[in-house]
Structure formats: structure tokens, C-alpha cells
């Protein structure tokens, strides 16, 4: 699997997580849900966004390496 494919899968995972959490929040509305969202969901989303950004940078660098080596 290439960087672009991995990035796409990761981006889809972020979208799926956000969607599923939105559905869950409709029925789980107590203080524990708020704590869970703050402790885990927000952190996971931030980490996944950083990973996608890093993968975009890696893909760019690899593209330049391939062009330089031709």
C-alpha cells in the first residue's frame, strides 16, 4: 500500500469515527459521554489529522525523491 492509499484510509477512518460518535451522542448524553468525548474522541481526531498531514508531507517528499532519481 502506498502513502496515498494509506492516507485515504486514515481520512476515511476519521470521517467514520466522527459520524459514529455523532450517532452515539444522540443517545448518550450524560456527563460520562462529555468526559469520554473530551478525553478520547477529541484526542483521536487530532492525532489522526496530524497523521494525515504527515502522510501528505511524506508523499510530497517521496514524489520529489522519485523525480530526482529519474
ABEGO torsion letter per residue (X at the ends): XBAAAAAAAAAAAAAAAAAAAAAAAAABABAAAAAAAAAAAAAAAAAAAAAAAAAAAAAAAAAAAAAAAX
